[in-house]
Amino acid sequence: MPEFSTDVTQFIQASWPIVLMGVIFYFMLYRPQQKEQKKRSNMLDNLKKEDRIVTIGGVFGTITALTDKTVMLKIAEKVEIKVSRSAISHYQDSTKNGDNK
């Protein structure tokens, strides 16, 4: 019976660094990424006309029309472009994102 106890103890001693790495991975990488995805999804769901946004490609514009998948952006006088909703990066006004920068 003492051999079983020794084997279990050795297994626990050998496996705790792997468990610790998993916990660190969760709190440093996975959890913050999930929070950021939720924040971005919430932002995309709450878009409305007249919001001033920036696309992932760096185009600044004002929303003139919305559908489930696309957004019409006014980028200059008499110039509108149609972009995918997922191409929107953030609001021009950073306080609207919940950032206080």
GURORO-257429 format. One line per 4 residues: their letters; for each residue x, y, z of C-alpha. Coordinates in steps of 0.02 Angstrom, whole numbers, plus 50000, padded with zeros to 5 digits. Example, Ala and Ser with C-alpha at 12.3 -4.5 7.8 and 13.67 -1.06 7.14 Angstrom:
# GURORO-257429
AS	50615/49775/50390; 50684/49947/50357
***
This chain:
# GURORO-257429
MPEF	50000/50000/50000; 50140/50125/50032; 50191/50111/49848; 50019/50175/49792
STDV	50034/50327/49905; 50207/50366/49838; 50148/50350/49657; 50001/50468/49687
TQFI	50112/50594/49773; 50238/50589/49631; 50098/50610/49503; 50029/50762/49595
QASW	50202/50838/49610; 50235/50810/49425; 50067/50876/49364; 50042/51035/49467
PIVL	50148/51144/49349; 50036/51093/49205; 49880/51136/49305; 49958/51302/49356
MGVI	49997/51343/49173; 49815/51305/49128; 49751/51423/49262; 49872/51560/49206
FYFM	49821/51533/49024; 49638/51552/49070; 49657/51713/49170; 49788/51797/49058
LYRP	49725/51749/48884; 49556/51665/48870; 49453/51766/48995; 49508/51939/48933
QQKE	49478/51886/48753; 49301/51831/48796; 49267/51997/48882; 49331/52093/48731
QKKR	49224/51989/48611; 49070/52021/48718; 49106/52208/48722; 49130/52214/48531
SNML	48973/52112/48500; 48874/52229/48613; 48944/52380/48519; 48897/52307/48349
DNLK	48721/52264/48410; 48692/52441/48475; 48743/52536/48318; 48617/52665/48257
KEDR	48598/52802/48127; 48708/52956/48150; 48840/52860/48251; 49015/52914/48203
IVTI	49124/52760/48182; 49293/52700/48118; 49310/52542/48012; 49446/52413/48034
GGVF	49527/52484/47877; 49535/52657/47955; 49391/52739/47863; 49299/52871/47967
GTIT	49115/52894/47933; 48939/52925/47995; 48809/52787/47986; 48664/52832/47871
ALTD	48577/52662/47858; 48587/52491/47941; 48538/52313/47902; 48577/52152/47995
KTVM	48737/52124/47895; 48785/52292/47817; 48805/52476/47860; 48799/52627/47745
LKIA	48931/52756/47792; 48939/52936/47738; 49124/52972/47722; 49112/53140/47630
EKVE	48980/53253/47552; 48880/53148/47428; 48994/52997/47457; 48926/52843/47542
IKVS	48999/52670/47553; 48924/52505/47604; 49026/52401/47728; 48998/52244/47827
RSAI	48945/52269/48008; 49093/52162/48061; 49211/52287/47976; 49171/52418/48108
SHYQ	49310/52438/48234; 49249/52568/48358; 49159/52732/48384; 49253/52893/48342
DSTK	49206/52959/48513; 49301/52842/48630; 49190/52886/48781; 49043/52802/48693
NGDN	49142/52638/48693; 49151/52643/48881; 49333/52694/48875; 49379/52847/48976
K	49535/52890/48877
***
